[in-house]
Amino acid sequence: MTNNRFKKFFCFGNPLVKSDSLPIILIPELKKEFPNIEFIEAERPEDIEGESEINIIDTAEGIGKVCEIELDKIEEHKCCSLHDFDLAMSLKLMKKMGRLGSLRIIGIPKGYAKKKALFEVSKLLSNSL
């Protein structure tokens, strides 16, 4: 690792849903490979509130490989109640309110192979350090 600057990555996913759990499953191996980065298992969008620099690893639909995702490219789900707010909606609301600083989202395709995801996430992280 070429940069010793400490960063945090919030890893979102649902450990009970196999197709949505990979960001969380990768945490132990990412911690070994990048000891200067703090990987945090995030359970809900509120976990990132108050952060000036937000780095996220999450499962994404509609992508073919691990990649960085722009917030404006994420499709919104129809909200009928506050229970329908997801991470993307929360981030867009934070942006609209001027409460969103630096943002980086790394998406892992839903149902991706663990070994392939780890390799591609590690490559993205290494290239940006």
PyMOL CGO cylinders between C-alpha atoms (Angstrom):
from pymol import cmd
from pymol.cgo import CYLINDER

trace = [
    CYLINDER, 0.00, 0.00, 0.00, 1.51, 3.31, -1.04, 0.3, 1, 1, 1, 1, 1, 1,
    CYLINDER, 1.51, 3.31, -1.04, -0.58, 5.73, 1.03, 0.3, 1, 1, 1, 1, 1, 1,
    CYLINDER, -0.58, 5.73, 1.03, -0.73, 5.58, 4.82, 0.3, 1, 1, 1, 1, 1, 1,
    CYLINDER, -0.73, 5.58, 4.82, -3.77, 7.86, 5.03, 0.3, 1, 1, 1, 1, 1, 1,
    CYLINDER, -3.77, 7.86, 5.03, -6.39, 6.18, 7.18, 0.3, 1, 1, 1, 1, 1, 1,
    CYLINDER, -6.39, 6.18, 7.18, -9.80, 5.70, 5.58, 0.3, 1, 1, 1, 1, 1, 1,
    CYLINDER, -9.80, 5.70, 5.58, -13.08, 4.09, 6.46, 0.3, 1, 1, 1, 1, 1, 1,
    CYLINDER, -13.08, 4.09, 6.46, -15.23, 2.00, 4.17, 0.3, 1, 1, 1, 1, 1, 1,
    CYLINDER, -15.23, 2.00, 4.17, -18.80, 1.25, 5.16, 0.3, 1, 1, 1, 1, 1, 1,
    CYLINDER, -18.80, 1.25, 5.16, -19.77, -2.21, 3.90, 0.3, 1, 1, 1, 1, 1, 1,
    CYLINDER, -19.77, -2.21, 3.90, -23.50, -2.58, 3.40, 0.3, 1, 1, 1, 1, 1, 1,
    CYLINDER, -23.50, -2.58, 3.40, -25.35, -5.83, 2.87, 0.3, 1, 1, 1, 1, 1, 1,
    CYLINDER, -25.35, -5.83, 2.87, -27.72, -8.27, 4.41, 0.3, 1, 1, 1, 1, 1, 1,
    CYLINDER, -27.72, -8.27, 4.41, -25.96, -11.25, 6.01, 0.3, 1, 1, 1, 1, 1, 1,
    CYLINDER, -25.96, -11.25, 6.01, -29.20, -13.23, 5.87, 0.3, 1, 1, 1, 1, 1, 1,
    CYLINDER, -29.20, -13.23, 5.87, -29.58, -12.88, 2.09, 0.3, 1, 1, 1, 1, 1, 1,
    CYLINDER, -29.58, -12.88, 2.09, -26.81, -14.70, 0.20, 0.3, 1, 1, 1, 1, 1, 1,
    CYLINDER, -26.81, -14.70, 0.20, -27.03, -12.49, -2.91, 0.3, 1, 1, 1, 1, 1, 1,
    CYLINDER, -27.03, -12.49, -2.91, -26.69, -9.34, -0.77, 0.3, 1, 1, 1, 1, 1, 1,
    CYLINDER, -26.69, -9.34, -0.77, -24.09, -10.43, 1.79, 0.3, 1, 1, 1, 1, 1, 1,
    CYLINDER, -24.09, -10.43, 1.79, -20.81, -10.33, -0.13, 0.3, 1, 1, 1, 1, 1, 1,
    CYLINDER, -20.81, -10.33, -0.13, -19.62, -6.86, 1.01, 0.3, 1, 1, 1, 1, 1, 1,
    CYLINDER, -19.62, -6.86, 1.01, -19.90, -8.03, 4.62, 0.3, 1, 1, 1, 1, 1, 1,
    CYLINDER, -19.90, -8.03, 4.62, -18.32, -11.43, 3.93, 0.3, 1, 1, 1, 1, 1, 1,
    CYLINDER, -18.32, -11.43, 3.93, -15.28, -9.72, 2.38, 0.3, 1, 1, 1, 1, 1, 1,
    CYLINDER, -15.28, -9.72, 2.38, -14.53, -7.57, 5.44, 0.3, 1, 1, 1, 1, 1, 1,
    CYLINDER, -14.53, -7.57, 5.44, -12.07, -9.95, 7.21, 0.3, 1, 1, 1, 1, 1, 1,
    CYLINDER, -12.07, -9.95, 7.21, -10.01, -10.48, 4.04, 0.3, 1, 1, 1, 1, 1, 1,
    CYLINDER, -10.01, -10.48, 4.04, -10.05, -6.79, 3.13, 0.3, 1, 1, 1, 1, 1, 1,
    CYLINDER, -10.05, -6.79, 3.13, -8.86, -5.91, 6.64, 0.3, 1, 1, 1, 1, 1, 1,
    CYLINDER, -8.86, -5.91, 6.64, -5.87, -8.26, 6.21, 0.3, 1, 1, 1, 1, 1, 1,
    CYLINDER, -5.87, -8.26, 6.21, -4.96, -6.84, 2.81, 0.3, 1, 1, 1, 1, 1, 1,
    CYLINDER, -4.96, -6.84, 2.81, -5.52, -3.18, 3.77, 0.3, 1, 1, 1, 1, 1, 1,
    CYLINDER, -5.52, -3.18, 3.77, -4.65, -2.81, 7.47, 0.3, 1, 1, 1, 1, 1, 1,
    CYLINDER, -4.65, -2.81, 7.47, -4.69, 1.01, 7.27, 0.3, 1, 1, 1, 1, 1, 1,
    CYLINDER, -4.69, 1.01, 7.27, -8.31, 1.05, 6.14, 0.3, 1, 1, 1, 1, 1, 1,
    CYLINDER, -8.31, 1.05, 6.14, -11.16, 0.55, 8.59, 0.3, 1, 1, 1, 1, 1, 1,
    CYLINDER, -11.16, 0.55, 8.59, -13.90, -1.66, 7.12, 0.3, 1, 1, 1, 1, 1, 1,
    CYLINDER, -13.90, -1.66, 7.12, -17.17, -1.23, 9.01, 0.3, 1, 1, 1, 1, 1, 1,
    CYLINDER, -17.17, -1.23, 9.01, -20.22, -3.44, 8.74, 0.3, 1, 1, 1, 1, 1, 1,
    CYLINDER, -20.22, -3.44, 8.74, -23.00, -0.91, 8.21, 0.3, 1, 1, 1, 1, 1, 1,
    CYLINDER, -23.00, -0.91, 8.21, -26.55, -1.95, 8.97, 0.3, 1, 1, 1, 1, 1, 1,
    CYLINDER, -26.55, -1.95, 8.97, -28.54, 1.12, 7.94, 0.3, 1, 1, 1, 1, 1, 1,
    CYLINDER, -28.54, 1.12, 7.94, -28.01, 4.48, 6.19, 0.3, 1, 1, 1, 1, 1, 1,
    CYLINDER, -28.01, 4.48, 6.19, -27.91, 6.26, 9.55, 0.3, 1, 1, 1, 1, 1, 1,
    CYLINDER, -27.91, 6.26, 9.55, -24.52, 4.61, 10.19, 0.3, 1, 1, 1, 1, 1, 1,
    CYLINDER, -24.52, 4.61, 10.19, -22.86, 7.08, 7.80, 0.3, 1, 1, 1, 1, 1, 1,
    CYLINDER, -22.86, 7.08, 7.80, -24.45, 10.26, 9.14, 0.3, 1, 1, 1, 1, 1, 1,
    CYLINDER, -24.45, 10.26, 9.14, -21.98, 12.90, 10.25, 0.3, 1, 1, 1, 1, 1, 1,
    CYLINDER, -21.98, 12.90, 10.25, -19.15, 11.52, 8.11, 0.3, 1, 1, 1, 1, 1, 1,
    CYLINDER, -19.15, 11.52, 8.11, -17.37, 14.08, 5.92, 0.3, 1, 1, 1, 1, 1, 1,
    CYLINDER, -17.37, 14.08, 5.92, -15.81, 11.42, 3.69, 0.3, 1, 1, 1, 1, 1, 1,
    CYLINDER, -15.81, 11.42, 3.69, -18.09, 8.53, 2.83, 0.3, 1, 1, 1, 1, 1, 1,
    CYLINDER, -18.09, 8.53, 2.83, -16.70, 5.40, 1.18, 0.3, 1, 1, 1, 1, 1, 1,
    CYLINDER, -16.70, 5.40, 1.18, -19.15, 2.58, 0.59, 0.3, 1, 1, 1, 1, 1, 1,
    CYLINDER, -19.15, 2.58, 0.59, -18.94, -1.00, -0.63, 0.3, 1, 1, 1, 1, 1, 1,
    CYLINDER, -18.94, -1.00, -0.63, -22.38, -2.39, -1.46, 0.3, 1, 1, 1, 1, 1, 1,
    CYLINDER, -22.38, -2.39, -1.46, -24.15, -4.93, -3.62, 0.3, 1, 1, 1, 1, 1, 1,
    CYLINDER, -24.15, -4.93, -3.62, -25.57, -3.50, -6.82, 0.3, 1, 1, 1, 1, 1, 1,
    CYLINDER, -25.57, -3.50, -6.82, -27.94, -4.68, -9.51, 0.3, 1, 1, 1, 1, 1, 1,
    CYLINDER, -27.94, -4.68, -9.51, -27.41, -4.00, -13.20, 0.3, 1, 1, 1, 1, 1, 1,
    CYLINDER, -27.41, -4.00, -13.20, -23.59, -4.00, -13.24, 0.3, 1, 1, 1, 1, 1, 1,
    CYLINDER, -23.59, -4.00, -13.24, -21.40, -6.68, -14.80, 0.3, 1, 1, 1, 1, 1, 1,
    CYLINDER, -21.40, -6.68, -14.80, -18.28, -6.31, -12.66, 0.3, 1, 1, 1, 1, 1, 1,
    CYLINDER, -18.28, -6.31, -12.66, -17.03, -4.54, -9.53, 0.3, 1, 1, 1, 1, 1, 1,
    CYLINDER, -17.03, -4.54, -9.53, -16.91, -0.83, -10.30, 0.3, 1, 1, 1, 1, 1, 1,
    CYLINDER, -16.91, -0.83, -10.30, -17.31, 2.65, -8.90, 0.3, 1, 1, 1, 1, 1, 1,
    CYLINDER, -17.31, 2.65, -8.90, -20.86, 3.94, -9.14, 0.3, 1, 1, 1, 1, 1, 1,
    CYLINDER, -20.86, 3.94, -9.14, -21.93, 7.56, -9.42, 0.3, 1, 1, 1, 1, 1, 1,
    CYLINDER, -21.93, 7.56, -9.42, -24.76, 8.54, -7.09, 0.3, 1, 1, 1, 1, 1, 1,
    CYLINDER, -24.76, 8.54, -7.09, -26.69, 10.23, -9.90, 0.3, 1, 1, 1, 1, 1, 1,
    CYLINDER, -26.69, 10.23, -9.90, -26.70, 6.96, -11.89, 0.3, 1, 1, 1, 1, 1, 1,
    CYLINDER, -26.70, 6.96, -11.89, -28.45, 4.96, -9.16, 0.3, 1, 1, 1, 1, 1, 1,
    CYLINDER, -28.45, 4.96, -9.16, -32.13, 4.38, -9.85, 0.3, 1, 1, 1, 1, 1, 1,
    CYLINDER, -32.13, 4.38, -9.85, -34.55, 5.40, -7.14, 0.3, 1, 1, 1, 1, 1, 1,
    CYLINDER, -34.55, 5.40, -7.14, -37.19, 3.07, -5.80, 0.3, 1, 1, 1, 1, 1, 1,
    CYLINDER, -37.19, 3.07, -5.80, -40.72, 4.32, -5.35, 0.3, 1, 1, 1, 1, 1, 1,
    CYLINDER, -40.72, 4.32, -5.35, -41.20, 5.36, -1.71, 0.3, 1, 1, 1, 1, 1, 1,
    CYLINDER, -41.20, 5.36, -1.71, -44.55, 4.89, -0.08, 0.3, 1, 1, 1, 1, 1, 1,
    CYLINDER, -44.55, 4.89, -0.08, -43.41, 5.27, 3.52, 0.3, 1, 1, 1, 1, 1, 1,
    CYLINDER, -43.41, 5.27, 3.52, -40.26, 5.95, 5.54, 0.3, 1, 1, 1, 1, 1, 1,
    CYLINDER, -40.26, 5.95, 5.54, -39.67, 2.18, 5.62, 0.3, 1, 1, 1, 1, 1, 1,
    CYLINDER, -39.67, 2.18, 5.62, -38.95, 2.34, 1.88, 0.3, 1, 1, 1, 1, 1, 1,
    CYLINDER, -38.95, 2.34, 1.88, -35.92, 4.64, 2.26, 0.3, 1, 1, 1, 1, 1, 1,
    CYLINDER, -35.92, 4.64, 2.26, -32.83, 2.79, 1.14, 0.3, 1, 1, 1, 1, 1, 1,
    CYLINDER, -32.83, 2.79, 1.14, -29.17, 3.78, 1.06, 0.3, 1, 1, 1, 1, 1, 1,
    CYLINDER, -29.17, 3.78, 1.06, -29.41, 5.47, -2.35, 0.3, 1, 1, 1, 1, 1, 1,
    CYLINDER, -29.41, 5.47, -2.35, -32.41, 7.55, -1.29, 0.3, 1, 1, 1, 1, 1, 1,
    CYLINDER, -32.41, 7.55, -1.29, -30.66, 8.56, 1.93, 0.3, 1, 1, 1, 1, 1, 1,
    CYLINDER, -30.66, 8.56, 1.93, -27.50, 9.61, 0.06, 0.3, 1, 1, 1, 1, 1, 1,
    CYLINDER, -27.50, 9.61, 0.06, -29.48, 11.63, -2.49, 0.3, 1, 1, 1, 1, 1, 1,
    CYLINDER, -29.48, 11.63, -2.49, -31.38, 13.34, 0.29, 0.3, 1, 1, 1, 1, 1, 1,
    CYLINDER, -31.38, 13.34, 0.29, -28.12, 14.15, 2.10, 0.3, 1, 1, 1, 1, 1, 1,
    CYLINDER, -28.12, 14.15, 2.10, -26.75, 15.61, -1.15, 0.3, 1, 1, 1, 1, 1, 1,
    CYLINDER, -26.75, 15.61, -1.15, -29.85, 17.72, -1.70, 0.3, 1, 1, 1, 1, 1, 1,
    CYLINDER, -29.85, 17.72, -1.70, -29.58, 19.08, 1.86, 0.3, 1, 1, 1, 1, 1, 1,
    CYLINDER, -29.58, 19.08, 1.86, -25.89, 19.92, 1.38, 0.3, 1, 1, 1, 1, 1, 1,
    CYLINDER, -25.89, 19.92, 1.38, -24.82, 17.39, 4.01, 0.3, 1, 1, 1, 1, 1, 1,
    CYLINDER, -24.82, 17.39, 4.01, -22.89, 15.10, 1.68, 0.3, 1, 1, 1, 1, 1, 1,
    CYLINDER, -22.89, 15.10, 1.68, -19.17, 15.72, 1.29, 0.3, 1, 1, 1, 1, 1, 1,
    CYLINDER, -19.17, 15.72, 1.29, -16.85, 13.33, -0.49, 0.3, 1, 1, 1, 1, 1, 1,
    CYLINDER, -16.85, 13.33, -0.49, -18.59, 10.14, -1.68, 0.3, 1, 1, 1, 1, 1, 1,
    CYLINDER, -18.59, 10.14, -1.68, -17.22, 6.98, -3.26, 0.3, 1, 1, 1, 1, 1, 1,
    CYLINDER, -17.22, 6.98, -3.26, -19.38, 3.93, -3.92, 0.3, 1, 1, 1, 1, 1, 1,
    CYLINDER, -19.38, 3.93, -3.92, -17.89, 0.60, -4.98, 0.3, 1, 1, 1, 1, 1, 1,
    CYLINDER, -17.89, 0.60, -4.98, -20.56, -1.76, -6.28, 0.3, 1, 1, 1, 1, 1, 1,
    CYLINDER, -20.56, -1.76, -6.28, -20.32, -5.53, -6.30, 0.3, 1, 1, 1, 1, 1, 1,
    CYLINDER, -20.32, -5.53, -6.30, -22.73, -7.28, -8.69, 0.3, 1, 1, 1, 1, 1, 1,
    CYLINDER, -22.73, -7.28, -8.69, -25.48, -9.24, -7.00, 0.3, 1, 1, 1, 1, 1, 1,
    CYLINDER, -25.48, -9.24, -7.00, -24.59, -12.96, -6.91, 0.3, 1, 1, 1, 1, 1, 1,
    CYLINDER, -24.59, -12.96, -6.91, -20.91, -12.38, -7.81, 0.3, 1, 1, 1, 1, 1, 1,
    CYLINDER, -20.91, -12.38, -7.81, -18.29, -14.98, -6.93, 0.3, 1, 1, 1, 1, 1, 1,
    CYLINDER, -18.29, -14.98, -6.93, -16.44, -14.18, -3.67, 0.3, 1, 1, 1, 1, 1, 1,
    CYLINDER, -16.44, -14.18, -3.67, -12.91, -14.71, -5.01, 0.3, 1, 1, 1, 1, 1, 1,
    CYLINDER, -12.91, -14.71, -5.01, -13.58, -12.59, -8.09, 0.3, 1, 1, 1, 1, 1, 1,
    CYLINDER, -13.58, -12.59, -8.09, -15.19, -9.82, -5.99, 0.3, 1, 1, 1, 1, 1, 1,
    CYLINDER, -15.19, -9.82, -5.99, -12.25, -9.76, -3.57, 0.3, 1, 1, 1, 1, 1, 1,
    CYLINDER, -12.25, -9.76, -3.57, -9.75, -9.51, -6.42, 0.3, 1, 1, 1, 1, 1, 1,
    CYLINDER, -9.75, -9.51, -6.42, -11.64, -6.70, -8.16, 0.3, 1, 1, 1, 1, 1, 1,
    CYLINDER, -11.64, -6.70, -8.16, -12.38, -4.70, -4.99, 0.3, 1, 1, 1, 1, 1, 1,
    CYLINDER, -12.38, -4.70, -4.99, -8.73, -5.04, -3.93, 0.3, 1, 1, 1, 1, 1, 1,
    CYLINDER, -8.73, -5.04, -3.93, -7.56, -3.85, -7.34, 0.3, 1, 1, 1, 1, 1, 1,
    CYLINDER, -7.56, -3.85, -7.34, -9.83, -0.78, -7.17, 0.3, 1, 1, 1, 1, 1, 1,
    CYLINDER, -9.83, -0.78, -7.17, -8.63, 0.05, -3.67, 0.3, 1, 1, 1, 1, 1, 1,
    CYLINDER, -8.63, 0.05, -3.67, -4.95, -0.44, -4.54, 0.3, 1, 1, 1, 1, 1, 1,
    CYLINDER, -4.95, -0.44, -4.54, -5.25, 1.78, -7.61, 0.3, 1, 1, 1, 1, 1, 1,
    CYLINDER, -5.25, 1.78, -7.61, -6.71, 4.63, -5.61, 0.3, 1, 1, 1, 1, 1, 1,
    CYLINDER, -6.71, 4.63, -5.61, -4.30, 4.60, -2.66, 0.3, 1, 1, 1, 1, 1, 1,
]
cmd.load_cgo(trace, "trace")
